[in-house]
Amino acid sequence: MTSNNFKNNKIRLCLASFSLAVFLFTISACTVKRVPVQPGTIPKLDVPSPSAEEFGKALFQELHADYDLNSDNQKGDKLVEVFDLITKAAEVDHLPWHINLLNGPEIVDIRAVHGNYIFVWSGVLDAVENDDELAGLLAAELSHTLTHQTDPVEFTIASDVLFNVVELATSLGIMVASQGAIAISGHGWMKWAYVEVADLDPLDREYSEEQEREAAGIALIIISRTQYSPQALINFWKRVAVDESLHDKYERFSRSLSPQERAAMLEKLILKFPEGNNQFAKKPTQ
Protein backbone atom coordinates (compact mmCIF):
# COMPACT_ATOMS: atom_id res chain seq x y z
CA MET A 1 0.00 0.00 0.00
CA THR A 2 1.46 3.37 -0.98
CA SER A 3 1.84 6.19 1.51
CA ASN A 4 -0.84 8.19 -0.34
CA ASN A 5 -3.31 5.32 -0.11
CA PHE A 6 -2.53 4.90 3.57
CA LYS A 7 -3.04 8.60 4.15
CA ASN A 8 -6.33 8.59 2.24
CA ASN A 9 -7.58 5.61 4.23
CA LYS A 10 -6.78 7.34 7.49
CA ILE A 11 -8.68 10.41 6.38
CA ARG A 12 -11.67 8.30 5.37
CA LEU A 13 -11.56 6.52 8.73
CA CYS A 14 -11.54 9.78 10.65
CA LEU A 15 -14.30 11.27 8.56
CA ALA A 16 -16.36 8.12 9.08
CA SER A 17 -15.74 8.40 12.82
CA PHE A 18 -16.86 12.01 12.71
CA SER A 19 -20.04 11.08 10.83
CA LEU A 20 -20.77 8.36 13.37
CA ALA A 21 -20.25 10.80 16.23
CA VAL A 22 -22.70 13.28 14.70
CA PHE A 23 -25.24 10.49 14.15
CA LEU A 24 -24.93 9.26 17.73
CA PHE A 25 -25.42 12.75 19.06
CA THR A 26 -28.42 13.20 16.81
CA ILE A 27 -30.21 10.29 18.44
CA SER A 28 -28.89 10.49 21.98
CA ALA A 29 -27.79 14.03 22.93
CA CYS A 30 -29.84 15.34 25.83
CA THR A 31 -31.49 18.72 25.77
CA VAL A 32 -33.21 20.38 28.69
CA LYS A 33 -36.82 19.20 28.79
CA ARG A 34 -39.65 21.67 29.26
CA VAL A 35 -42.37 21.21 31.83
CA PRO A 36 -45.52 20.11 29.95
CA VAL A 37 -48.42 22.55 29.88
CA GLN A 38 -51.38 21.55 32.03
CA PRO A 39 -54.12 20.24 29.69
CA GLY A 40 -57.00 22.63 29.12
CA THR A 41 -54.98 25.76 29.85
CA ILE A 42 -53.28 28.49 27.84
CA PRO A 43 -49.79 29.17 29.21
CA LYS A 44 -48.72 32.65 30.21
CA LEU A 45 -45.89 34.35 28.36
CA ASP A 46 -43.38 36.93 29.58
CA VAL A 47 -42.19 39.95 27.67
CA PRO A 48 -39.34 38.83 25.36
CA SER A 49 -35.88 39.79 26.53
CA PRO A 50 -33.78 42.26 24.52
CA SER A 51 -31.60 39.36 23.31
CA ALA A 52 -34.70 37.48 22.14
CA GLU A 53 -35.91 40.57 20.28
CA GLU A 54 -32.52 40.88 18.59
CA PHE A 55 -32.65 37.18 17.71
CA GLY A 56 -35.99 37.59 15.95
CA LYS A 57 -34.89 40.81 14.26
CA ALA A 58 -31.77 39.13 12.88
CA LEU A 59 -33.87 36.32 11.39
CA PHE A 60 -36.22 38.88 9.88
CA GLN A 61 -33.31 40.64 8.19
CA GLU A 62 -32.04 37.29 6.93
CA LEU A 63 -35.42 36.44 5.41
CA HIS A 64 -35.98 39.95 4.08
CA ALA A 65 -32.82 39.53 2.01
CA ASP A 66 -34.56 36.69 0.14
CA TYR A 67 -38.21 37.76 0.28
CA ASP A 68 -39.79 41.17 -0.15
CA LEU A 69 -42.52 42.24 2.20
CA ASN A 70 -45.89 41.73 0.56
CA SER A 71 -47.26 45.02 -0.76
CA ASP A 72 -50.94 44.03 -0.79
CA ASN A 73 -52.29 46.23 2.01
CA GLN A 74 -55.67 44.49 2.02
CA LYS A 75 -54.10 41.08 2.67
CA GLY A 76 -51.70 42.54 5.21
CA ASP A 77 -54.49 44.30 7.11
CA LYS A 78 -56.58 41.10 7.16
CA LEU A 79 -53.65 39.10 8.50
CA VAL A 80 -53.03 41.60 11.31
CA GLU A 81 -56.75 41.79 12.13
CA VAL A 82 -57.08 38.03 12.55
CA PHE A 83 -53.80 37.71 14.45
CA ASP A 84 -54.79 40.49 16.86
CA LEU A 85 -58.01 38.63 17.71
CA ILE A 86 -56.04 35.44 18.29
CA THR A 87 -53.53 37.10 20.65
CA LYS A 88 -56.39 38.76 22.52
CA ALA A 89 -58.12 35.39 23.01
CA ALA A 90 -54.83 33.93 24.25
CA GLU A 91 -54.44 36.92 26.61
CA VAL A 92 -51.04 37.83 25.21
CA ASP A 93 -52.12 40.92 23.24
CA HIS A 94 -50.28 43.14 25.75
CA LEU A 95 -46.95 41.76 24.50
CA PRO A 96 -45.03 43.08 21.50
CA TRP A 97 -45.59 40.93 18.39
CA HIS A 98 -43.94 41.23 15.01
CA ILE A 99 -46.01 39.58 12.28
CA ASN A 100 -44.52 39.84 8.80
CA LEU A 101 -46.18 38.97 5.51
CA LEU A 102 -43.48 37.85 3.06
CA ASN A 103 -44.04 37.80 -0.68
CA GLY A 104 -43.97 34.14 -1.70
CA PRO A 105 -47.15 33.03 -3.48
CA GLU A 106 -45.61 29.62 -4.17
CA ILE A 107 -44.81 29.06 -0.48
CA VAL A 108 -47.43 27.90 2.03
CA ASP A 109 -45.81 28.27 5.43
CA ILE A 110 -45.97 30.09 8.77
CA ARG A 111 -43.04 30.19 11.17
CA ALA A 112 -42.99 31.49 14.73
CA VAL A 113 -39.51 32.12 16.13
CA HIS A 114 -37.91 33.25 19.37
CA GLY A 115 -38.54 36.91 20.14
CA ASN A 116 -42.27 36.90 19.25
CA TYR A 117 -41.66 37.12 15.51
CA ILE A 118 -44.15 35.47 13.16
CA PHE A 119 -43.36 35.01 9.46
CA VAL A 120 -46.20 34.31 7.04
CA TRP A 121 -45.58 33.62 3.36
CA SER A 122 -48.28 35.03 1.08
CA GLY A 123 -49.08 31.59 -0.31
CA VAL A 124 -50.92 30.89 2.96
CA LEU A 125 -53.51 33.57 2.21
CA ASP A 126 -54.19 31.99 -1.17
CA ALA A 127 -54.46 28.51 0.38
CA VAL A 128 -57.12 29.25 3.02
CA GLU A 129 -60.79 29.38 2.08
CA ASN A 130 -61.92 31.73 4.87
CA ASP A 131 -60.85 33.70 7.91
CA ASP A 132 -61.64 30.74 10.17
CA GLU A 133 -58.94 28.61 8.52
CA LEU A 134 -56.45 31.46 8.69
CA ALA A 135 -57.22 31.96 12.39
CA GLY A 136 -56.70 28.26 13.07
CA LEU A 137 -53.33 28.19 11.33
CA LEU A 138 -52.15 31.32 13.13
CA ALA A 139 -53.34 30.00 16.51
CA ALA A 140 -51.49 26.73 15.93
CA GLU A 141 -48.24 28.54 15.19
CA LEU A 142 -48.69 31.00 18.05
CA SER A 143 -49.11 28.05 20.41
CA HIS A 144 -45.58 26.86 19.66
CA THR A 145 -44.37 30.18 21.07
CA LEU A 146 -46.67 30.00 24.09
CA THR A 147 -45.25 26.59 25.00
CA HIS A 148 -41.65 27.85 24.52
CA GLN A 149 -41.10 25.31 21.76
CA THR A 150 -39.56 28.07 19.64
CA ASP A 151 -36.91 28.88 22.26
CA PRO A 152 -33.29 28.15 21.28
CA VAL A 153 -32.12 24.62 22.07
CA GLU A 154 -30.71 24.32 25.58
CA PHE A 155 -28.35 21.44 26.33
CA THR A 156 -27.87 19.74 29.68
CA ILE A 157 -24.54 20.24 31.43
CA ALA A 158 -23.57 16.61 30.78
CA SER A 159 -24.32 16.88 27.07
CA ASP A 160 -22.51 20.21 26.89
CA VAL A 161 -19.34 18.67 28.32
CA LEU A 162 -19.63 15.61 26.07
CA PHE A 163 -20.03 17.77 22.98
CA ASN A 164 -16.89 19.73 23.85
CA VAL A 165 -14.82 16.59 24.47
CA VAL A 166 -15.88 14.83 21.27
CA GLU A 167 -15.52 18.07 19.29
CA LEU A 168 -11.91 18.44 20.44
CA ALA A 169 -11.10 14.76 19.88
CA THR A 170 -12.62 14.78 16.39
CA SER A 171 -10.79 17.96 15.41
CA LEU A 172 -7.45 16.57 16.58
CA GLY A 173 -8.07 13.19 14.93
CA ILE A 174 -8.84 14.73 11.56
CA MET A 175 -5.86 17.06 11.77
CA VAL A 176 -3.43 14.25 12.69
CA ALA A 177 -4.79 11.82 10.09
CA SER A 178 -4.51 14.44 7.36
CA GLN A 179 -1.07 15.54 8.60
CA GLY A 180 -2.36 19.07 9.03
CA ALA A 181 -4.00 19.26 5.60
CA ILE A 182 -7.47 19.38 7.20
CA ALA A 183 -8.10 21.40 10.35
CA ILE A 184 -11.40 22.32 12.00
CA SER A 185 -11.08 25.49 14.03
CA GLY A 186 -13.52 27.33 16.22
CA HIS A 187 -15.76 26.28 19.08
CA GLY A 188 -19.32 24.97 19.05
CA TRP A 189 -19.32 23.59 15.51
CA MET A 190 -20.54 20.16 16.67
CA LYS A 191 -23.51 21.70 18.48
CA TRP A 192 -24.29 23.63 15.31
CA ALA A 193 -24.10 20.38 13.32
CA TYR A 194 -26.44 18.66 15.77
CA VAL A 195 -28.99 21.46 15.58
CA GLU A 196 -28.91 21.40 11.79
CA VAL A 197 -29.11 17.60 11.44
CA ALA A 198 -31.90 17.34 14.03
CA ASP A 199 -33.93 20.14 12.37
CA LEU A 200 -33.84 22.30 15.49
CA ASP A 201 -32.76 25.54 13.85
CA PRO A 202 -35.34 28.37 14.08
CA LEU A 203 -36.65 28.45 10.50
CA ASP A 204 -36.68 24.70 9.83
CA ARG A 205 -37.58 23.41 13.26
CA GLU A 206 -39.35 20.07 13.42
CA TYR A 207 -41.54 19.39 16.44
CA SER A 208 -42.13 15.99 17.97
CA GLU A 209 -45.60 14.47 17.83
CA GLU A 210 -45.99 15.22 21.54
CA GLN A 211 -45.11 18.88 20.98
CA GLU A 212 -47.47 19.13 18.02
CA ARG A 213 -50.30 17.64 20.07
CA GLU A 214 -49.65 20.03 22.95
CA ALA A 215 -49.63 23.09 20.66
CA ALA A 216 -52.72 21.91 18.76
CA GLY A 217 -54.69 21.48 21.97
CA ILE A 218 -53.85 25.02 23.04
CA ALA A 219 -54.72 26.36 19.58
CA LEU A 220 -58.18 24.81 19.74
CA ILE A 221 -58.83 26.43 23.12
CA ILE A 222 -57.70 29.82 21.78
CA ILE A 223 -59.94 29.59 18.71
CA SER A 224 -62.93 28.51 20.82
CA ARG A 225 -62.65 31.89 22.58
CA THR A 226 -63.04 33.79 19.31
CA GLN A 227 -65.68 34.21 16.63
CA TYR A 228 -63.87 31.67 14.48
CA SER A 229 -64.63 27.96 14.13
CA PRO A 230 -62.06 25.42 15.38
CA GLN A 231 -63.55 22.91 12.94
CA ALA A 232 -62.14 25.00 10.09
CA LEU A 233 -58.61 24.00 11.09
CA ILE A 234 -59.54 20.34 10.64
CA ASN A 235 -61.26 21.13 7.36
CA PHE A 236 -58.10 22.77 6.05
CA TRP A 237 -55.88 19.76 6.68
CA LYS A 238 -58.52 17.34 5.42
CA ARG A 239 -58.67 19.27 2.16
CA VAL A 240 -54.91 19.11 1.79
CA ALA A 241 -54.91 15.40 2.66
CA VAL A 242 -57.26 14.39 -0.15
CA ASP A 243 -55.55 16.47 -2.84
CA GLU A 244 -52.29 14.70 -3.67
CA SER A 245 -51.24 17.56 -5.94
CA LEU A 246 -50.89 19.74 -2.82
CA HIS A 247 -48.73 17.37 -0.77
CA ASP A 248 -45.35 18.63 -1.99
CA LYS A 249 -46.40 22.26 -1.68
CA TYR A 250 -47.60 21.77 1.89
CA GLU A 251 -44.86 19.40 3.08
CA ARG A 252 -42.76 22.12 4.74
CA PHE A 253 -45.82 23.60 6.44
CA SER A 254 -47.03 20.24 7.72
CA ARG A 255 -43.55 19.53 9.10
CA SER A 256 -43.11 16.02 10.53
CA LEU A 257 -46.82 15.11 10.42
CA SER A 258 -48.70 14.29 7.25
CA PRO A 259 -51.93 16.23 6.58
CA GLN A 260 -53.91 13.05 7.37
CA GLU A 261 -52.12 12.61 10.70
CA ARG A 262 -52.62 16.26 11.61
CA ALA A 263 -56.35 16.18 10.83
CA ALA A 264 -56.78 12.96 12.82
CA MET A 265 -54.88 14.40 15.77
CA LEU A 266 -57.09 17.52 15.83
CA GLU A 267 -60.26 15.44 15.69
CA LYS A 268 -59.14 13.35 18.66
CA LEU A 269 -58.30 16.48 20.64
CA ILE A 270 -61.76 17.95 20.01
CA LEU A 271 -63.42 14.76 21.25
CA LYS A 272 -61.49 14.96 24.55
CA PHE A 273 -63.06 18.25 25.54
CA PRO A 274 -65.87 17.97 28.13
CA GLU A 275 -69.25 18.13 26.42
CA GLY A 276 -70.30 21.19 28.38
CA ASN A 277 -67.21 23.11 27.29
CA ASN A 278 -67.11 21.90 23.74
CA GLN A 279 -68.02 24.94 21.68
CA PHE A 280 -66.37 23.63 18.55
CA ALA A 281 -69.43 22.25 16.77
CA LYS A 282 -71.52 25.32 17.51
CA LYS A 283 -69.73 27.78 15.24
CA PRO A 284 -70.27 27.55 11.49
CA THR A 285 -67.37 28.46 9.27
CA GLN A 286 -67.64 31.64 7.25
ZIDAMO-V224948 format. One record per residue. N is the residue number from 1. PSI is psi in degrees with one decimal (none if undefined). BURIAL is I if it has 9 or more other C-alpha atoms within 8 Angstrom, else O. D_CENTER is the distance of its C-alpha to the mean C-alpha in Angstrom with 1 decimal. Layout:
((N PSI BURIAL D_CENTER) (N PSI BURIAL D_CENTER))
This chain:
((1 129.3 O 50.0) (2 162.5 O 49.9) (3 -33.0 O 48.4) (4 -41.7 O 45.8) (5 -40.4 O 44.8) (6 -42.3 I 44.6) (7 -43.4 I 42.5) (8 -37.6 I 40.1) (9 -38.6 O 39.9) (10 -40.2 I 39.0) (11 -43.7 I 36.2) (12 -40.1 O 34.8) (13 -43.4 O 35.1) (14 -40.6 I 33.3) (15 -37.4 I 30.5) (16 -39.5 O 30.3) (17 -39.9 I 30.2) (18 -45.0 I 27.4) (19 -40.5 O 25.4) (20 -41.3 O 26.2) (21 -44.4 I 25.2) (22 -42.3 I 21.7) (23 -45.0 O 21.4) (24 -39.6 I 22.8) (25 -34.1 I 20.4) (26 -37.0 I 17.5) (27 -12.0 O 18.8) (28 -11.4 O 20.5) (29 140.0 O 19.3) (30 126.7 O 18.8) (31 159.9 I 16.3) (32 127.8 O 17.1) (33 138.5 O 16.3) (34 156.6 O 15.6) (35 125.7 O 18.2) (36 147.8 O 17.2) (37 137.5 I 17.6) (38 127.5 O 21.0) (39 141.0 O 21.0) (40 5.4 O 22.2) (41 159.0 O 21.1) (42 118.0 I 18.8) (43 150.4 O 18.0) (44 159.1 O 19.4) (45 133.2 O 17.7) (46 164.1 O 19.6) (47 132.0 O 20.1) (48 142.7 O 17.8) (49 161.6 O 19.8) (50 -37.2 O 21.2) (51 -36.4 O 19.3) (52 -40.5 I 16.0) (53 -43.3 I 17.3) (54 -36.4 I 18.4) (55 -50.2 I 15.0) (56 -39.4 I 13.5) (57 -39.2 I 16.8) (58 -39.7 O 16.7) (59 -36.6 O 13.5) (60 -44.8 O 15.1) (61 -36.3 O 18.2) (62 -44.3 O 16.7) (63 -37.1 O 15.3) (64 -22.5 I 18.6) (65 -24.5 O 20.5) (66 -25.8 O 19.2) (67 131.7 I 18.9) (68 155.0 O 21.5) (69 138.7 I 20.9) (70 134.4 I 22.0) (71 1.3 O 25.7) (72 99.3 O 26.1) (73 -34.4 O 26.9) (74 -44.9 O 27.2) (75 -41.1 O 23.7) (76 -42.2 I 22.4) (77 -39.2 O 24.5) (78 -42.0 O 23.5) (79 -46.9 O 19.7) (80 -40.4 I 20.7) (81 -48.2 O 23.1) (82 -43.0 I 20.8) (83 -39.0 I 18.0) (84 -39.0 I 20.9) (85 -34.6 I 22.1) (86 -45.0 I 18.8) (87 -32.9 I 18.6) (88 -43.5 I 22.3) (89 -32.4 I 21.9) (90 -4.2 I 19.3) (91 39.1 O 21.9) (92 19.1 I 19.7) (93 -11.3 I 21.4) (94 -8.5 O 23.4) (95 155.9 O 20.5) (96 130.5 O 19.8) (97 143.9 O 17.0) (98 97.5 O 16.4) (99 125.1 I 15.4) (100 127.9 I 16.1) (101 111.0 I 17.2) (102 141.4 I 17.1) (103 108.0 I 19.7) (104 73.8 I 18.5) (105 -22.1 I 20.3) (106 -2.6 O 19.4) (107 123.4 I 15.6) (108 101.2 I 14.0) (109 148.9 I 10.5) (110 134.0 I 8.9) (111 124.6 I 6.2) (112 133.8 I 6.7) (113 167.3 I 7.4) (114 136.9 I 10.1) (115 9.8 I 13.4) (116 38.7 I 12.9) (117 134.8 I 12.1) (118 126.6 I 10.9) (119 124.5 I 11.2) (120 123.1 I 12.8) (121 143.5 I 14.5) (122 -19.7 I 18.0) (123 -25.0 I 17.8) (124 -41.7 I 16.1) (125 -24.3 O 19.3) (126 -23.8 O 21.4) (127 -31.7 O 19.6) (128 150.9 I 20.1) (129 -16.1 O 23.7) (130 174.8 O 23.9) (131 -29.6 I 22.6) (132 -43.5 I 21.9) (133 -41.2 I 19.2) (134 -43.0 I 17.7) (135 -41.1 I 17.8) (136 -42.9 I 16.2) (137 -39.8 I 13.1) (138 -40.5 I 12.9) (139 -38.8 I 13.6) (140 -41.5 I 10.9) (141 -39.3 I 8.2) (142 -37.2 I 10.5) (143 -28.0 I 10.8) (144 -33.3 I 7.5) (145 -42.1 I 9.3) (146 -32.3 I 12.5) (147 6.3 I 11.8) (148 19.8 O 10.8) (149 -16.9 I 7.6) (150 -3.7 I 6.4) (151 151.5 O 9.8) (152 149.4 O 10.8) (153 133.7 O 11.8) (154 121.6 O 15.3) (155 150.9 I 17.9) (156 162.0 I 21.0) (157 -41.3 O 24.3) (158 -44.2 O 25.5) (159 -36.1 I 22.6) (160 -45.3 I 22.9) (161 -43.3 O 26.6) (162 -40.5 O 26.2) (163 -45.9 I 23.8) (164 -40.5 I 26.4) (165 -49.0 O 29.3) (166 -35.6 I 28.0) (167 -46.3 I 26.8) (168 -45.4 O 30.4) (169 -41.4 O 32.0) (170 -41.7 I 30.2) (171 -44.8 I 31.0) (172 -41.7 I 34.6) (173 -44.2 I 34.9) (174 -39.0 I 33.8) (175 -42.7 I 36.0) (176 -46.6 O 39.0) (177 -32.7 I 38.7) (178 4.6 I 38.5) (179 41.0 O 41.3) (180 -4.9 O 39.3) (181 -29.8 O 38.3) (182 125.2 O 34.6) (183 133.6 I 33.2) (184 114.3 O 29.7) (185 170.8 O 29.8) (186 171.4 O 27.5) (187 140.0 O 25.6) (188 6.3 O 22.1) (189 -29.0 O 21.7) (190 -35.2 I 21.1) (191 -43.2 O 18.2) (192 -42.4 O 16.7) (193 -40.9 I 17.5) (194 -47.2 I 15.9) (195 -40.3 I 12.5) (196 -47.8 I 12.8) (197 -37.1 O 14.2) (198 5.9 O 11.9) (199 48.6 I 8.7) (200 5.5 I 7.7) (201 156.8 I 8.1) (202 -42.7 I 6.4) (203 -11.2 O 6.5) (204 22.1 O 6.0) (205 132.4 O 3.8) (206 133.3 I 5.3) (207 148.8 I 6.2) (208 164.9 O 10.0) (209 -36.2 O 12.2) (210 -42.7 O 13.4) (211 -41.2 I 10.2) (212 -41.3 I 9.7) (213 -41.9 I 13.4) (214 -47.6 I 13.4) (215 -39.3 I 11.1) (216 -40.1 I 13.1) (217 -40.5 I 16.3) (218 -40.8 I 15.7) (219 -41.6 I 14.9) (220 -37.9 I 18.2) (221 -44.1 I 20.1) (222 -48.5 I 19.1) (223 -35.1 I 20.1) (224 -15.9 I 23.3) (225 4.3 O 24.3) (226 -175.6 I 24.3) (227 -5.5 O 26.5) (228 160.1 I 23.9) (229 122.0 I 23.9) (230 -28.9 I 21.2) (231 -26.5 I 22.8) (232 -31.5 I 21.6) (233 -39.8 I 18.0) (234 -42.2 I 19.6) (235 -38.4 I 21.9) (236 -51.0 I 19.2) (237 -29.3 I 17.6) (238 -39.1 I 21.2) (239 -42.3 O 22.2) (240 -37.5 I 19.6) (241 -36.6 I 20.6) (242 -12.1 O 24.3) (243 96.9 O 24.1) (244 -24.7 O 23.6) (245 -16.5 O 23.8) (246 -12.5 O 20.4) (247 -47.6 I 18.6) (248 -39.1 O 18.0) (249 -31.5 I 17.0) (250 2.3 I 14.4) (251 -45.0 I 13.1) (252 -40.9 O 10.1) (253 -39.4 O 9.3) (254 -18.4 I 10.2) (255 -130.8 I 8.0) (256 -13.0 O 10.1) (257 142.3 I 12.2) (258 160.2 I 15.0) (259 -38.2 I 16.1) (260 -44.3 I 19.0) (261 -38.4 O 17.2) (262 -42.8 I 14.9) (263 -42.6 I 18.2) (264 -40.1 O 20.1) (265 -43.3 I 17.7) (266 -39.4 I 18.0) (267 -39.9 I 21.7) (268 -37.6 O 22.2) (269 -40.3 I 20.5) (270 -39.7 I 22.8) (271 -22.0 O 25.8) (272 -14.8 O 25.2) (273 139.3 O 25.9) (274 141.9 O 29.5) (275 -38.0 O 31.7) (276 -23.7 O 32.9) (277 2.2 O 29.5) (278 98.7 I 28.1) (279 1.4 O 28.2) (280 -38.0 I 25.9) (281 -4.1 O 28.8) (282 -9.5 O 30.8) (283 112.2 I 29.0) (284 148.3 O 29.6) (285 156.3 I 27.1) (286 none O 28.4))
